[in-house]
Amino acid sequence: MVYKIMNKELSKTLKEIGLKAQSASAELNTAANDQKNMFFDFAIKSIKENTDAILSANQIDIQAAKENGKDEAFIDRLALDENRLQGICNTLAEIKLFEDPVGKELASWERPNGLKISRVSTPLGVIGLIFESRPNVAADAGGLCLKSGNAVILRSGKDGLRSATAIVNSLQNALKDADLPKECIQIVPSESREAATMMLEGLNGSIDVIVPRGGKSLVAEVEKSAKVPVFGHLEGICHIYVDEYADEKKALSVCLNAKMRRTGICGAVETILVHEKIAETFVPKLVALLSDANCEVRCCEKTVSLDARAVPASTEDWSTEYLAPIISLKSVSNIDEAISHIENFGTGHTESIISENEHNQSMFTKSIDSAIVMINASTQFADGGEFGLGGEIGIATGKFHARGPVGVDQLTSFKYIVSGDGQIRD
């Protein structure tokens, strides 16, 4: 299938998608939770029934990506297999179990004049999601938006468009089976960059929020050009600080997992800071562990001589998101220097301290102003599913409305309902 639309037709196509999304959003806003939950049962069934079609589309995408010179990390993010499809189904099953976030009474109070005021959660409306190579994002976003009462318009990068479209076809079949508008979940049938530009402009007011999922260049362009609110993060330069009071066995295990479990995700650690008091004994063990796992370790001047396999780090390394089996390592004199380094080079995503000292744990968590701050845990847990949020539509590093993993509750806004008995204002 060729996913190209002539420029003169593109604007018309996207306008229609936007209008259908608005209409679907209005209908979904009043849908009962039981009806929404039916969708998840049908979606899981539909994905399983269409496994061959989805995987066939994915193989075509993978072959094209290889021919276009994409690296192994990119191919890994793009690839689907039966286990990953089962993972998609598991996420949908988990989202189904969440309490309906729409219509919750968040707070209520009564004024001296007798007015009763309540703050009630509402859907955001229509969400535009622009993502790159991970086709599972289409299912995660579709499920999260549906549960939270939002319609979603998906715009996949060209490398994963066939795979994402095959998944969306299954989701739309499930919507029809649940007697919900199939336009609750739509995907833009074009690989044109102009499609993304039109979405960033809001499709004539149809889109309420934009969520970018992808690399630095994509997110930077979205945040620069969007004319509607954006949930997103520019980079995931995540840090681990190994304190002088760290449990060595625990620290080695966490650092290895945080880097090498999956190197291409935004929660992968990129810089490890080690207290100078333990550097001489800890760094050689860490370098050996990472090197044996085929990870290049770039060390600062104080630590590069501690192991023959270490290579010198440059100034640019401290501000680099590798998304690859490469890591930078630096010795710091104390926790204050570690915090200062993170403040200077961090991107507000995820940081972790490895320490058995409760005072230092508390100091770290209070001082670090990132969306996610961890104690004695791998940064790879920076994920909505791991937080028990039923997956995520993205990680937000801003400070307004949603921060950290954006799950069903973060995909709602609220309104005030004021109930009176004829009161008038003086």
TORMIGU-432131 format. One line per field, with one value per residue (C-alpha): x, y, z; residue number from 1. Coordinates in nm, 4 decimals. Example, Ala and Ser with C-alpha at 12.3 -4.5 7.8 and 13.67 -1.06 7.14 Angstrom:
X <- 1.2300, 1.3670
Y <- -0.4500, -0.1060
Z <- 0.7800, 0.7140
num <- 1, 2
***
This chain:
X <- 0.0000, 0.1285, 0.0643, 0.0817, -0.1826, -0.1450, -0.0902, -0.4117, -0.6040, -0.4172, -0.5798, -0.9265, -0.8475, -0.7151, -1.0038, -1.2447, -1.0443, -1.0583, -1.4331, -1.4985, -1.2780, -1.4728, -1.8007, -1.6669, -1.5329, -1.8750, -2.0353, -1.7605, -1.7939, -2.1300, -2.0437, -2.0841, -1.7780, -1.9227, -1.9459, -1.5908, -1.4713, -1.6373, -1.3986, -1.0965, -1.2290, -1.3017, -0.9652, -0.7671, -0.9669, -0.9233, -0.5448, -0.5080, -0.7239, -0.5207, -0.1759, -0.0592, -0.1685, -0.0037, 0.3243, 0.3288, 0.2900, 0.5646, 0.8034, 0.7566, 0.8303, 1.1412, 1.2770, 1.2221, 1.3890, 1.6943, 1.7159, 1.7039, 2.0035, 1.8301, 2.0429, 1.9755, 1.8261, 1.5750, 1.4871, 1.4351, 1.1865, 1.0067, 0.9942, 0.6884, 0.6579, 0.4006, 0.5422, 0.5226, 0.1693, 0.0810, 0.2364, 0.0063, -0.2917, -0.1772, -0.1580, -0.5080, -0.6374, -0.4747, -0.6199, -0.9663, -0.9409, -0.8852, -1.1626, -1.3330, -1.1527, -1.4411, -1.7049, -1.5097, -1.5858, -1.2384, -1.3465, -1.6622, -1.7513, -2.0341, -2.0190, -2.1749, -2.4445, -2.5574, -2.3953, -2.2642, -1.9534, -1.7877, -1.4889, -1.5522, -1.3108, -1.3783, -1.2036, -0.9599, -1.1422, -0.9347, -0.5709, -0.3224, -0.0335, 0.2707, 0.5107, 0.7996, 0.8973, 0.7114, 0.3877, 0.2787, 0.2247, -0.0850, -0.2459, -0.1330, -0.2578, -0.5811, -0.6607, -0.5640, -0.7553, -1.0638, -1.0686, -1.0354, -1.3121, -1.0901, -1.0759, -0.7253, -0.5697, -0.2465, 0.0279, 0.2950, 0.6399, 0.6743, 0.8957, 0.6196, 0.3095, 0.2083, 0.2430, 0.0549, -0.2207, -0.2692, -0.3045, -0.5487, -0.7594, -0.7956, -0.8864, -1.1473, -1.3052, -1.3296, -1.4895, -1.7583, -1.8201, -1.8609, -2.1069, -1.8737, -1.7686, -1.4662, -1.3439, -1.2592, -0.9224, -0.7930, -0.4554, -0.3429, -0.2988, -0.0018, 0.3722, 0.3885, 0.5513, 0.2762, 0.0306, 0.2231, 0.2396, -0.1365, -0.1912, 0.0380, -0.1829, -0.4815, -0.6815, -0.9064, -0.9658, -1.0323, -0.7265, -0.7133, -0.3727, -0.0646, 0.1569, 0.4923, 0.6571, 0.9996, 1.3499, 1.4850, 1.4372, 1.0705, 0.9841, 1.1786, 0.9879, 0.6554, 0.7225, 0.8447, 0.5635, 0.2525, -0.0356, -0.2146, -0.0943, 0.1792, 0.2603, 0.6172, 0.9821, 1.2719, 1.5350, 1.5780, 1.9267, 1.8746, 2.1269, 2.2170, 2.4175, 2.6018, 2.6512, 2.9381, 2.6784, 2.5584, 2.5255, 2.7799, 2.5969, 2.2718, 2.4424, 2.6095, 2.2852, 2.0784, 2.3327, 2.3628, 1.9855, 1.9277, 2.1591, 2.1398, 1.7863, 1.6778, 1.9228, 1.6887, 1.4174, 1.3966, 1.4285, 1.7689, 2.0415, 2.2972, 2.5300, 2.6418, 2.7905, 3.0057, 3.1174, 3.4970, 3.5347, 3.4231, 3.5404, 3.8657, 3.6906, 3.3489, 3.4349, 3.6534, 3.3778, 3.1150, 3.3280, 3.3955, 3.0273, 2.9155, 3.2008, 3.1224, 2.7686, 2.9189, 2.8592, 3.1171, 3.2050, 3.3285, 3.4979, 3.6068, 3.9743, 3.9657, 3.8251, 3.9407, 4.2654, 4.0871, 4.0117, 4.1833, 3.8528, 3.7323, 3.7665, 3.7968, 3.4745, 3.4405, 3.2494, 2.9718, 2.9131, 2.7511, 2.4757, 2.4252, 2.1284, 2.2906, 1.9918, 2.2624, 2.5044, 2.7215, 2.7365, 2.9308, 3.0750, 3.2016, 3.3507, 3.1977, 3.3280, 2.9936, 2.6170, 2.6093, 2.8299, 2.6095, 2.2980, 2.4720, 2.5769, 2.2205, 2.0861, 2.3312, 2.2964, 1.9679, 1.6523, 1.3973, 1.3119, 1.4346, 1.7167, 1.8039, 2.0192, 2.1757, 2.2309, 2.1484, 2.1742, 1.8257, 1.9486, 2.1139, 1.8093, 1.5899, 1.8323, 1.8445, 1.4673, 1.4020, 1.6758, 1.6234, 1.3430, 1.2870, 0.9518, 1.0637, 1.3117, 1.4010, 1.5776, 1.7680, 1.5831, 1.6553, 1.5568, 1.4011, 1.0974, 1.0151, 0.7096, 0.3370, 0.2746, 0.5387, 0.3803, 0.0500, -0.1048, -0.2054, 0.0558, 0.1283, 0.0747, 0.4076, 0.6329, 0.5737, 0.8610, 0.6765, 0.5195, 0.1647, -0.1281, 0.0492, 0.4015, 0.5822, 0.3980, 0.0758, -0.1895, -0.5688, -0.6042, -0.3608, -0.5660, -0.8531, -0.9217, -1.2027, -1.4963, -1.6838, -2.0478, -2.2227, -2.5628, -2.7862, -3.1407, -3.2071, -2.9078, -2.8217, -2.5046, -2.5155
Y <- 0.0000, 0.3473, 0.6090, 0.9256, 1.1902, 1.4739, 1.8099, 1.9522, 1.6683, 1.6569, 1.9608, 1.8312, 1.4848, 1.6168, 1.8588, 1.5667, 1.3634, 1.6535, 1.7033, 1.3305, 1.3265, 1.6143, 1.4372, 1.1114, 1.2957, 1.4442, 1.1001, 0.9374, 1.2035, 1.0586, 0.6903, 0.4702, 0.3027, -0.0422, 0.0443, 0.1756, -0.1393, -0.3531, -0.1901, -0.3330, -0.6884, -0.6544, -0.4839, -0.7666, -1.0183, -0.8211, -0.7839, -1.1565, -1.2395, -1.0020, -1.1005, -1.2228, -0.9035, -0.6824, -0.8758, -0.8859, -0.5087, -0.4769, -0.6927, -0.4633, -0.1620, -0.3279, -0.4194, -0.0648, 0.0788, -0.1418, -0.0356, 0.3259, 0.2662, 0.2760, 0.1508, -0.1453, 0.0655, 0.2118, -0.1322, -0.2606, 0.0194, -0.0552, -0.4337, -0.6339, -1.0038, -1.2226, -1.1444, -0.7688, -0.8011, -0.9919, -0.7048, -0.4657, -0.6823, -0.6951, -0.3157, -0.2837, -0.5312, -0.3269, 0.0018, -0.1552, -0.2265, 0.1359, 0.3384, 0.5652, 0.9016, 1.0977, 1.2514, 1.2088, 1.4631, 1.5925, 1.8354, 1.9971, 2.2724, 2.5042, 2.8834, 3.0981, 3.2080, 2.8483, 2.7851, 2.4306, 2.4036, 2.0872, 2.0291, 1.7412, 1.5710, 1.5989, 1.4699, 1.6986, 1.6418, 1.5523, 1.4594, 1.4693, 1.2257, 1.2603, 0.9694, 0.8031, 0.4400, 0.2552, 0.1071, -0.0081, 0.3608, 0.3491, 0.0876, 0.2465, 0.5885, 0.4527, 0.2668, 0.5483, 0.8100, 0.5902, 0.5151, 0.8838, 0.9832, 1.1447, 1.0938, 1.0633, 1.1444, 0.9519, 1.0616, 0.7924, 0.8413, 0.6868, 0.4025, 0.2504, 0.3674, 0.0282, -0.1378, 0.1380, 0.1395, -0.2363, -0.1933, 0.0966, -0.1132, -0.3710, -0.1014, 0.0471, -0.2948, -0.3162, 0.0283, -0.0772, -0.3975, -0.1892, 0.0395, 0.3374, 0.5651, 0.4182, 0.7764, 0.7753, 0.6420, 0.7581, 0.7522, 0.9999, 0.8017, 1.0065, 1.0172, 1.3832, 1.6259, 1.8690, 1.6449, 1.6980, 2.0719, 2.0901, 1.8971, 2.1353, 2.4193, 2.2448, 2.1402, 2.4446, 2.4056, 2.0307, 1.9318, 2.0307, 1.8892, 1.7654, 1.4867, 1.4210, 1.0773, 1.0530, 1.1921, 1.5329, 1.6838, 1.5802, 1.7080, 2.0318, 2.1021, 2.0246, 2.2493, 2.5264, 2.5152, 2.3963, 2.6392, 2.4179, 2.2965, 2.0297, 1.7413, 1.6416, 1.6198, 1.7306, 1.4801, 1.2062, 1.2637, 1.0515, 1.0252, 0.7833, 0.9101, 0.6313, 0.7687, 0.6845, 0.4972, 0.2820, -0.0950, -0.2021, -0.5124, -0.3188, -0.0281, -0.2492, -0.4316, -0.1130, 0.0698, -0.2235, -0.2593, 0.1152, 0.1310, -0.2041, -0.3399, -0.1272, 0.1401, 0.3161, 0.4329, 0.7730, 0.6200, 0.4654, 0.6171, 0.8212, 0.9494, 0.7820, 0.9990, 0.8190, 0.9552, 0.9921, 0.7974, 0.4746, 0.5470, 0.3468, 0.0254, 0.0745, 0.2206, -0.0705, -0.3179, -0.1036, -0.0497, -0.4233, -0.5073, -0.2604, -0.3428, -0.7140, -0.6176, -0.4379, -0.0882, 0.1829, 0.3675, 0.7254, 0.8357, 1.1698, 1.2565, 1.1220, 0.7799, 0.7021, 0.5452, 0.3078, 0.0531, -0.0078, -0.0387, 0.3077, 0.5871, 0.9603, 1.1575, 1.4939, 1.7963, 1.7133, 1.3736, 1.5253, 1.6764, 1.3828, 1.1465, 0.8433, 0.6082, 0.3513, 0.1249, 0.4196, 0.5796, 0.8612, 0.8284, 1.1004, 1.1150, 1.3772, 1.4966, 1.4867, 1.4793, 1.8566, 1.8263, 1.5439, 1.7579, 2.0543, 1.8402, 1.7160, 2.0718, 2.1815, 1.8901, 1.7193, 1.7534, 1.7129, 1.3526, 1.0887, 1.0731, 0.8065, 0.7921, 0.4670, 0.5088, 0.3496, 0.6876, 0.8247, 1.1823, 1.1769, 1.0094, 1.2877, 1.5600, 1.4199, 1.3858, 1.7356, 1.9039, 1.7400, 1.9073, 1.6360, 1.4813, 1.1463, 1.1008, 0.7494, 0.5874, 0.2613, 0.1771, 0.1553, 0.4534, 0.2028, 0.2078, 0.5551, 0.4206, 0.4604, 0.0874, 0.0311, 0.3095, 0.1249, 0.3886, 0.1379, 0.2505, 0.6047, 0.8348, 1.0011, 1.1475, 1.5150, 1.7175, 2.0477, 2.1768, 2.2525, 2.0097, 1.6787, 1.5789, 1.2472, 0.9516, 1.0766, 0.8132, 0.8122, 1.0588, 1.3039, 1.2983, 1.4773, 1.8356, 1.9551, 2.1873, 2.3484, 2.2661, 2.5292, 2.4471, 2.7144, 2.7905, 3.1245, 3.3128, 3.6477, 3.8481, 4.1890
Z <- 0.0000, -0.0830, 0.1822, -0.0226, -0.0720, -0.3178, -0.1441, -0.2831, -0.1228, 0.2065, 0.3641, 0.2785, 0.4149, 0.7452, 0.7847, 0.7498, 1.0014, 1.2451, 1.2111, 1.2522, 1.5610, 1.7143, 1.6479, 1.7919, 2.0957, 2.1698, 2.1540, 2.3574, 2.6262, 2.7278, 2.6803, 2.9866, 3.1337, 3.0589, 2.6911, 2.6841, 2.8561, 2.5882, 2.3418, 2.5220, 2.5081, 2.1379, 2.0737, 2.2303, 2.0295, 1.7080, 1.7496, 1.8097, 1.5079, 1.2908, 1.4167, 1.0760, 0.9001, 1.1624, 1.1576, 0.7771, 0.7633, 1.0235, 0.8197, 0.5212, 0.7435, 0.8876, 0.5437, 0.4195, 0.7299, 0.6787, 0.3153, 0.4338, 0.6608, 0.9989, 1.2896, 1.5186, 1.7974, 1.5517, 1.4148, 1.7696, 1.8436, 1.5177, 1.5415, 1.6452, 1.7181, 1.8885, 2.2332, 2.1734, 2.0405, 2.3554, 2.5490, 2.3648, 2.4593, 2.8214, 2.8322, 2.6894, 2.9476, 3.2236, 3.0977, 3.0972, 3.4701, 3.5640, 3.7182, 3.4675, 3.5075, 3.3526, 3.5781, 3.9003, 4.1704, 4.2481, 4.5211, 4.6555, 4.8991, 4.9973, 5.0084, 5.2839, 5.0379, 4.9927, 4.6532, 4.6227, 4.4054, 4.2763, 4.0523, 3.8125, 3.5712, 3.1970, 2.8824, 2.7045, 2.3740, 2.0685, 2.1141, 1.8289, 1.8687, 1.6450, 1.6859, 1.5086, 1.4918, 1.7675, 1.6294, 1.9783, 2.0568, 1.8350, 2.0618, 2.3884, 2.2848, 2.1412, 2.4632, 2.6988, 2.5036, 2.4713, 2.8455, 2.9302, 2.6896, 2.4264, 2.0524, 1.9094, 1.5736, 1.5186, 1.2834, 1.2476, 1.1027, 0.7587, 0.8830, 1.0955, 0.9124, 0.7734, 1.1144, 1.2979, 1.0370, 1.0740, 1.4506, 1.4111, 1.1724, 1.4495, 1.7021, 1.4702, 1.4236, 1.8022, 1.8225, 1.5767, 1.7718, 2.0885, 1.9081, 1.9356, 1.6468, 1.4693, 1.4341, 1.8059, 1.6890, 1.3501, 1.1792, 0.9155, 0.5896, 0.4748, 0.5365, 0.4329, 0.6753, 0.5828, 0.7669, 1.0896, 1.0254, 0.9794, 1.3019, 1.4903, 1.3689, 1.5270, 1.2177, 1.2354, 1.6073, 1.5996, 1.8073, 2.1746, 2.2752, 2.0859, 2.2202, 2.0472, 2.0865, 1.9327, 1.9174, 2.0031, 1.6565, 1.6399, 1.9860, 1.9334, 1.6127, 1.7781, 2.0777, 1.8476, 1.5932, 1.7789, 1.8117, 2.0616, 2.4050, 2.4028, 2.6386, 2.5714, 2.6637, 2.4471, 2.5642, 2.8201, 2.9563, 3.2665, 3.5506, 3.8269, 4.1238, 4.3058, 4.6560, 4.8924, 5.0991, 4.8102, 4.8366, 4.5732, 4.4520, 4.4233, 4.2454, 3.9849, 3.9078, 3.8807, 3.6617, 3.4202, 3.3890, 3.3580, 3.0571, 2.8835, 2.9295, 2.6350, 2.5270, 2.2851, 2.5273, 2.6914, 3.0390, 2.9678, 3.1862, 2.9917, 3.2678, 3.5900, 3.8647, 4.1237, 4.4599, 4.4579, 4.7852, 4.6166, 4.2608, 4.2734, 4.3715, 4.2121, 3.8713, 3.7475, 3.8355, 3.6619, 3.3500, 3.3289, 3.3695, 3.1031, 2.8646, 2.8871, 2.7778, 2.4738, 2.6119, 2.5469, 2.8694, 2.8375, 3.1600, 3.3027, 3.3587, 3.7162, 3.6236, 3.2682, 3.3938, 3.6326, 3.3581, 3.0260, 2.8402, 2.9370, 2.6813, 2.7541, 2.7760, 2.6052, 2.7299, 2.4845, 2.6443, 2.9525, 2.7369, 2.4985, 2.4859, 2.3260, 2.2908, 2.2200, 2.4120, 2.5162, 2.8597, 3.0251, 3.3756, 3.6077, 3.9556, 4.1878, 4.5211, 4.7037, 4.6624, 4.6122, 4.3050, 4.1722, 4.2136, 4.0499, 3.7521, 3.7056, 3.7293, 3.4580, 3.2160, 3.2996, 3.0936, 3.3704, 3.2834, 3.5336, 3.7886, 4.0471, 4.3588, 4.4785, 4.8514, 5.1854, 5.3597, 5.4266, 5.4698, 5.1269, 4.9733, 5.1086, 5.0014, 4.6482, 4.6060, 4.7448, 4.5399, 4.1998, 4.0033, 3.7427, 3.6587, 3.8067, 4.0922, 4.2083, 4.5042, 4.4540, 4.1332, 3.7617, 3.5487, 3.3076, 3.5390, 3.4020, 3.2257, 3.2772, 3.2742, 3.5425, 3.7483, 3.7378, 3.5128, 3.2463, 2.9973, 2.8921, 2.6010, 2.6749, 2.9437, 3.0188, 3.1625, 3.1782, 3.4985, 3.3880, 3.4175, 3.3573, 3.4583, 3.4257, 3.2658, 3.1059, 3.1788, 3.1877, 3.4753, 3.3168, 2.9948, 3.1671, 3.2583, 3.4840, 3.5045, 3.7924, 3.8571, 4.0673, 4.2164, 4.3672, 4.4731, 4.3104, 4.4494, 4.2919, 4.3416, 4.5094
num <- 1, 2, 3, 4, 5, 6, 7, 8, 9, 10, 11, 12, 13, 14, 15, 16, 17, 18, 19, 20, 21, 22, 23, 24, 25, 26, 27, 28, 29, 30, 31, 32, 33, 34, 35, 36, 37, 38, 39, 40, 41, 42, 43, 44, 45, 46, 47, 48, 49, 50, 51, 52, 53, 54, 55, 56, 57, 58, 59, 60, 61, 62, 63, 64, 65, 66, 67, 68, 69, 70, 71, 72, 73, 74, 75, 76, 77, 78, 79, 80, 81, 82, 83, 84, 85, 86, 87, 88, 89, 90, 91, 92, 93, 94, 95, 96, 97, 98, 99, 100, 101, 102, 103, 104, 105, 106, 107, 108, 109, 110, 111, 112, 113, 114, 115, 116, 117, 118, 119, 120, 121, 122, 123, 124, 125, 126, 127, 128, 129, 130, 131, 132, 133, 134, 135, 136, 137, 138, 139, 140, 141, 142, 143, 144, 145, 146, 147, 148, 149, 150, 151, 152, 153, 154, 155, 156, 157, 158, 159, 160, 161, 162, 163, 164, 165, 166, 167, 168, 169, 170, 171, 172, 173, 174, 175, 176, 177, 178, 179, 180, 181, 182, 183, 184, 185, 186, 187, 188, 189, 190, 191, 192, 193, 194, 195, 196, 197, 198, 199, 200, 201, 202, 203, 204, 205, 206, 207, 208, 209, 210, 211, 212, 213, 214, 215, 216, 217, 218, 219, 220, 221, 222, 223, 224, 225, 226, 227, 228, 229, 230, 231, 232, 233, 234, 235, 236, 237, 238, 239, 240, 241, 242, 243, 244, 245, 246, 247, 248, 249, 250, 251, 252, 253, 254, 255, 256, 257, 258, 259, 260, 261, 262, 263, 264, 265, 266, 267, 268, 269, 270, 271, 272, 273, 274, 275, 276, 277, 278, 279, 280, 281, 282, 283, 284, 285, 286, 287, 288, 289, 290, 291, 292, 293, 294, 295, 296, 297, 298, 299, 300, 301, 302, 303, 304, 305, 306, 307, 308, 309, 310, 311, 312, 313, 314, 315, 316, 317, 318, 319, 320, 321, 322, 323, 324, 325, 326, 327, 328, 329, 330, 331, 332, 333, 334, 335, 336, 337, 338, 339, 340, 341, 342, 343, 344, 345, 346, 347, 348, 349, 350, 351, 352, 353, 354, 355, 356, 357, 358, 359, 360, 361, 362, 363, 364, 365, 366, 367, 368, 369, 370, 371, 372, 373, 374, 375, 376, 377, 378, 379, 380, 381, 382, 383, 384, 385, 386, 387, 388, 389, 390, 391, 392, 393, 394, 395, 396, 397, 398, 399, 400, 401, 402, 403, 404, 405, 406, 407, 408, 409, 410, 411, 412, 413, 414, 415, 416, 417, 418, 419, 420, 421, 422, 423, 424, 425, 426
***
